[in-house]
Amino acid sequence: MSNLSSNESSDTGAQGYFYTDWSAMTSQDWAGMAVTIVTFILMAIAYFYVFRPKNKDKLEAQKNMLFDDQLLDEPSFDNESTNTEKNNVGK
């Protein structure tokens, strides 16, 4: 005798393997499925954005962004700069 209920598929093929009882899904199951679908869509958008030829120049311009010294050229607000300014006032 079989322990399968009438709602469950007893097929051993792909249809039985991918069978989903939508009414038995909990809120955590739905949240996990939503996160998976949104992540898949965002990854597909990122893939097509990065590999689109018209975006090549924009992305190539940013390839050395971490190595640019432009951020280091900004004035720093440490104590040494204020101390030297105070010392130079009286001279």
VENTARA-V209730 format. One record per helix or strand. SS is the DSSP state (~ for helix, > for strand). FROM is the first residue (numbers start at 1). TO is the last residue. Records with the same first field share a line. If there is no record, write none. Layout:
# VENTARA-V209730
SS->FROM-TO, FROM-TO
This chain:
# VENTARA-V209730
~->14-17, 22-24, 27-50, 53-61, 65-67, 70-73, 79-89
